[in-house]
Amino acid sequence: MQAVFTGFDSAWGIAKPGALCNLLLLDDSLRLASEPTQTDWASALNRARQKLDVDLQVWAIGQPLLVSNANSCRPVERDLARALMGDFGCGAHSSNRKMAAFGEDAPVWALLRVLQEEGYIHNPMAIPSATAGRFYFECFPHPAIIGLFDLNRILQYKVDHRNQTDWQRLVRLVRSLVSAELPIRNIENFVPENLPQNKRNEDNLDSIISGYTAAYWWKFGVQRSTVVGDLSTGYMVTPHSRRTLAALTRVFAQRVNLRGTVATVTTPDRPHEEERPVPDNAAGKPAAASDLPRSDWVYFATPSVGQGANALRDLVRKAGMIFCHLYFDKDDVYQRLPHVKDLQQGDRLVLVYGAGREYSVVLGCVIHNADRSVLNQQNGQMFDVFSYVDDPSVCELLTSQGYTPDPRLGRFTGISVEVLADVPDIPGPISRPRPGDRRTIWRWDEVFPELAPPTCARA
């Protein structure tokens, strides 16, 4: 069988070129057909139209190929950060339809249309062990490098990081593929030991990693690689190590190695996700967990002055944080609020508003590390995802709406978040667990024990 695995690092944008390479399968090993070439979108279209006399042809494209969300980031990007950021420092850039790289006229859609016109199929699970056909899929070099080489952390090899140590390590790792179980026999001819760190060489290595990800996926399938996400909102194919596989499956749960063919690429006039106003009052039957996106936390907001759910939503959007105390005063002893030390970067949180036991959904958020984390100097405790409120006008607004500073720290504090656009209107209220327990932050499975997702579990 003859096969070609094409790795395309698109560099996402329109102005700057990326790189493309072809790996040829010969006698159960790989060879680079030539040095990776700088490739703009027009050149990529021409390459996609080329007829190669081979049985199997697979493109691995290093950029998002399914982007239907209007704002923020795709679920696969949020969950990749939740899975790999803490232990490996690996996240993903956000992609959405407001970005030029994924707008209605973005060149990536033209490339996908040409691939489909040439008979390529968008069906990643059909690639392992295939003996013929044309396929393409999305990959991402950062988690691929961690998985391929069983690394403890991400390599900061991008030229803008100016990290020579990580760059040189990546060069050594790529050169080591000459003796891998699926070897690239001539890799050392094209990746010299003293390869300079610059944008062109960075793109070249990304294209090689992408092409190798395709060959690795074909050769070893789910034994050594994983498809995370889904075929409607976005996915990635990545080689895994034992440790990254455990982290990915813990977070992605049932959204791993899903079968199916992605529909023909379309560029709708508007994305399928739209902002919708949140009703100030919820009525009807209680909300079911299945109506909500899977999250890790539910935050029950009960402001001292009832400004309404829509006003609370606008305040969180404007400030980029959910205002929250870290401590409470009980009998003149300061105690830390439950769960404030458990919140982590990449966790998803649903903000709800109300009183008593009935709350309505306000926003879905993903938690970020703060630019300047809150430090309790009295006991040395650091709260990575909490920020101080330094803007005097915001402090004045909070005071006017009945908020109070943290009783121990003497300042307004909040959870740093990015607002998402994937929380639907809910026809009925969410019930607060355990009447009388006034904590604000609850685990998802404490609020919805009947449908506790695996992503809520903590070691």
N, C-alpha and C positions, 0 to 999 in steps of 0.2 A: 504494500500500500504506500502511496505517495501522499504526503501532507505538507501544507504550509500553514504556519501559525504567525499571524501578523499582529504586531504590537504597535498601537497608535497612541502616542501621548499628544493629545490635541492642544495642550496648554489652555483649554477652555475658550479663551477669548477669540477676537477677530483679528486684531492687529499683529500679534506676535505668532510666529510659526511654532509648531511643536516638532515631533520627530516620529519616524516610522521605520520599522525594521521587519524583515521576514526571517523566520526560523524554519529551516527545512528539516523534515524527518527523513533520515537516511540510516538504515540498518539499526533501528532502535536507539538512535542517538540523534542529536540536533546539531545543526550547523547554521551559523549566520550566513545568509546569502551574500551579504555585503555589509559595509559599515552602515549604521542607521543614518538616514538622511533627514535633513531639515524639511519639514512638510507643512505647507499651509493648507487651507481648506480646499482650494482648487486642486492642488496636487493630490490630496487625499481622495477627492472625487474621481480623479483620473485613475488612481490606483485601484479604487473599488470597481471600476469598469473593466479592468484588465482581466483577460481570460487566461487562466493558468491551467496547464494540462496536468492536473493532480486530482486525486480521488477526494481529498478532504481539505477544506480551506476554512480557517477560523480566524476571525478578527477579535482581539481583545482591546477594547477602547477605554482609555484611562480618563473617563469623565462621565457624569450622569447622563443616562440615556432615557430615563423615564422621569419627567419633572412635571407634575400636575398641580403642585401646591402654589398658591398665589404668593404667599409670603413665607418668611422664616426659613425653615429647612425641612427636608424630607424626613419621614419617620426613620428610615434606615440610617440617616446621618445622626439623628439624635441617639438612636439605640447603639450605634457603633461607639459613640463617645461614652455612653453608659457602660458598655461592656469592656472597653479597652483603655479608657482614659486614666482610670485610677491606678492600674497596675503597670500599664505600658506607655502611658502618655500619648496615646493615639486617638485622635478625633478625625473629623472630616469637615471640610469647608461646606458651608450652607449653599444650597442651590434652590432657586425658586424662579417663577415665571416673570418676576419683575426685573431679573438680571438680564443684561443684554445677551449673555451667553445662552439663555434659554427662552428668550422672547419669541414672538410669533415668526420672525424672519431670521432666527439664529441659524448659522450654517450647519450646526449638528443635525438639524432635521433634514436638510438637503442630503447630507451624507447617508442618513438612515434610509431615506427614500431610494437613493441610488443602490444601496446594498440590497434592499428588498426587490428592486427592479432586476437586479442581477441574480436573484434566486437565493439570497442569504436569509436564513431563518433566525428570528429572535427567540430562541428556546434553549437556555443554558443547560437544563438538565438532560437534553438530548445529546450533548457533546461527548461525555465520557464514553470511551470505547467505540465511538462511531467509526465506521469504515469508509463512509462516503458522505458527501453533502457539503453545504455551505452554511456557516453559522456566524453569529456575532453576539457579544455580551459585554457588560460593563465590569471593569475591575478598578482597583485602587492600589497603587504601589506601596503606600505606607504599611497597611496591615499585611500585604503580601510579603514584604521584606521581613517583618516580624515573624510571620508564620513559616516562611521558607527556611529561615536560618535560626529559628527558635531563639530569638533575641529577648532580652529582659525589658527593653525599652525601645521606643522609636528612634531612628537615626535622623538627626537634624542635618541632613546633607544638602538641603536646598541652598542655592548660592547666596540668597539674601540673608541666611543665618551666619554665613562666614565661619562655619565650623569645619575646619580642616580635618580634625580628628575623625569626625563622623563620616566625612567625605572619603577619606582614605580607607576607613573601615569598609564602607560600601563597595569601593573599588575592589578591595581584597575579596569580599564576599562574592561579588559577581564573577570575578576571575576564578573563584573556587568551583564554579559550576562546571569547569572542565572535567572534574572528577566526581560529579554528583551521580546519583543513581540514574537520573535522566540527564546525561551530560550534554553540554554545548562544546563540542570537540575543539572548535577554533575560537573560542571566546577570547583567549589571551591575545590573539592577533588583532582584535578590534578594541580591546580594553587594556591598554598598557598599564603597568604598575604605577607609573608616574602621571596618569591621566590628569590634566589640569582641571581645577574646579571652576567651571563657568556655566552659563545658562545653556549653551548648546550641548555640552557634555552631560549636564544634568538631565536634559530632555532625552538624550540618547540612551542613558541608563534606564530612565523611566520606560522608554519604549521596549528595551530588552526585557525588563521585569514584566511588562505587560504581555509581551509575546510568550515569555516563559510561563507565565500564569496560565495562558491558554493551553500550552503543551502539557503542563503539569496537571491541569484539570482534565484534559483528555486522557492522559496516561493513568492517573491514579484515582480520579473521581472523588467521591465523598469520603474515601478513606483518608485523604490528605488535604482536601479543600472543602469549602463550605459556601453555599449560596445563602446569604442572609438578606432578609427583607421580603418583599413580595413583588409580583409581576404587574401590579397596578400603580402603586405609589413609589416604587423604586427598590432596587436590590443591588448587591455587589457579589462578585465571585472572588474569593480570596483563599489562598493556601492557608492552612492552619497548623499550629503546633498543638501538642497535647494541652498546653495551658491556655492558648487562645481559643481552642475549641470549647473548653469548659466555660470560659468567660462568655463566648458568643452564644452558646446554647442556653446558658442561664438567663440571658437577657432576651434573646430573640424567641426562645421557646418554640412555639408551633410555626414560626415564620422562618424556618430553616429548610433548604433544599426542596422548595415547593416546585411541583411540576406544572407544566403548561407552556403555551406559546403566547408571547406578547402580541397584542393586536397590532395591526398595521399602524405605523407612526402617523399621527395627525397633529396639527397645530391649531387647536381650537381658538376662537376669538377671545375666549376668557377661560381661565383655569377652572377646574371643577370645584375648588375650594373657594368660598367667598366669605368675607366678613359678614356676620349677621348680628343685629342688636340683641342684647341679652335682656329678657324681660325683668323688670324690677320685682315683680311678684310672680311666683310660681303657683300653679293650681292644677289639680287633677291627681292622677295616681302617682305614687312614689316612683322616683327614677330608678331604673334598673342599671346595674353595672354594665350590662351589655350595650347600653345606650351611649356610654362614655368611652373615650380612647383609653387604652391601658395606661395607667400611671402608677407612680410609686407612693404619692402622698395626696391627701386632701387637706386643704387649709380652710378652716371654718372662721370666717370673718364676721365679727359682730361689733361694728364701730359704736363708740359712745353716742355719736350723733348720727342718726339714720339718714345718710345722704343718698341711699339707694344703690342698687347693683350697678347701674350704668355709670354713675359718678365714681364708684369705686374702681370700676374697670378703667375709666379714663385716667384716674390718678395713678394706677399701677403702670399703665402704658407710658405715661409721661415721665415717671420717675425711674422706670426700669427696675422696680423692686416692690416687694410686698412688705409693708411695714409691720414689724413683729418684734416683740420683746425677746430678750434672751434669758432674763431672770424675772422672778416674781418674789414679792416680799411676804413671807408667812411667819407671823409672830416675831417680827424684827430679825428674821434670818433670811438671807437671800438664797433662793434655790434656783437652779437652772431649769428652764422649761423642758418638758419631755420632748425628745426627738430633735432638739435643735443641733445636737452634735452628730446626728445621724444623716442629716441632709448632705448630699454630695453633688459635685458638678456632674451634669448630664442627667440627673434624676428629673422625672416629670412630675408636675404638681398641678392639681386642679383646685382653683380658688372658688369657694362657694360663699354665699352671703345670706344672712338671715338672722333669725332669733328663735329661741326655744329649741325645738327639734327639727324645724323645717327650714331648709336652705335651698337657694337656687344657684345654678352654675353661673359664674362670672367669666372666668378665663381658664385656658390651659396654658401652662408655662413650662419651660425647661430651665433648670437651675444652673447658674453660672458661678464660677469662682469670682469673688469680688476683686476689683482693682486694688483696693487696700482693705484687707480683711480686718475684722474687728478683733482687737486684742484686749483681754481683761488683764491689765497690768498687775492687779492685786494677786491673782493666782496663776498667771501665765497662760491661761486658756486662750487658744486661737480658734476663731470661727471663720473658716475659709470662705463660706458662701454668703456671709453677712457683711453689709456695708454700713458705715455711719451716714447719716443724712447731714450733709455739710451746707446745702443751699439754704440760706436764711429764709427765702421766700417759701420754700417747701416746708420748712419747719413752722413758719407762721401759718401756712395753710393747714397743716396737720393739727396744730393747736386749736385753730378755729373750728375744726371738724371733730374735736373731742378726743384726739389721740394724745397720749402722754409719753414722755421719754422713758426709756428703760430705767427702772427704779434703782438698779445698782450702778449702771454706767452713766446715768444722768444725761444721756443723749438719745435722739431718735435713731433706731437701727432698722434694717430691713434685709430680706432675702433677695439677693441679686438674681433677676430672672430675665428671660427673653419670652415675650408673649407669642403664643402660637395661634394658628388659625384653624385648628382642627377639632374644636369643641362645639358640638351642635347645640341648638336650642333643646332644652329638656322639658317635656310636658308636665312634669310633676316635681315635687320637692325631694331633696335628699335629707334623710333623717340623720341627726347627730347621734353617734353611739353613746351609750351609757349615760342617761340623764343624770345631771349633777356633776359630771366630770367636765370641767370647763376648759380643758386644754384646747389649743387651737390647731395643732398639727397632729394628724392621724395617719397611720399607714393605710394604704388602699384596702388591704385585706381586713383591717379592723372595721372599716366603713362598709365594705362589701364582702363579708366572709363567704358568701355563697358563690362568688366568682373571683377568687383570689388568684391573680396571674402569678406565674413563677417569678416574674421580674420583681415582685415585692419581697422575695425572700432575701434575707441577709444572713451571712455566715456568722 
